Amino acid sequence: MPFVEVKLYEGRSREQKQELADRITEAFVEVAGSSREHVWIVFRDVPRDQWAMGGELQG
């Protein structure tokens, strides 16, 4: 049973997350042979100021 955690800058719409969930699920079905109902995905919205890249805080 694949469990996928997706961390994003906050602000994506429900529709965007639904499309991502559909595509991620389909990839597991096609590539890994998983069944759709066994692909679990959680989205974690993280404020931009909580990310650092290259040693520098964003936002």
C-alpha positions, -999 to 999 in steps of 0.1 A, spaced: 0 0 0 18 32 -11 15 62 12 26 94 -5 32 127 14 32 159 -7 45 191 9 37 223 -9 36 260 -3 2 267 10 -24 282 -13 -31 254 -39 -68 250 -46 -88 219 -39 -91 214 -77 -53 215 -81 -49 190 -53 -75 167 -68 -57 167 -101 -24 160 -84 -41 131 -65 -55 117 -97 -22 118 -115 -1 105 -86 -26 76 -81 -25 68 -118 13 67 -118 12 41 -90 -14 21 -108 5 21 -141 41 18 -129 39 -1 -96 8 -22 -102 -11 -8 -72 -49 -7 -71 -64 28 -69 -80 22 -36 -47 13 -20 -29 45 -29 -30 69 0 -20 106 -4 -17 133 22 -11 170 13 8 191 38 4 229 32 34 247 46 36 285 48 63 299 25 82 315 55 87 280 69 108 268 40 145 274 35 164 268 3 202 272 0 204 282 36 180 311 31 145 314 45 118 320 19 90 345 20 
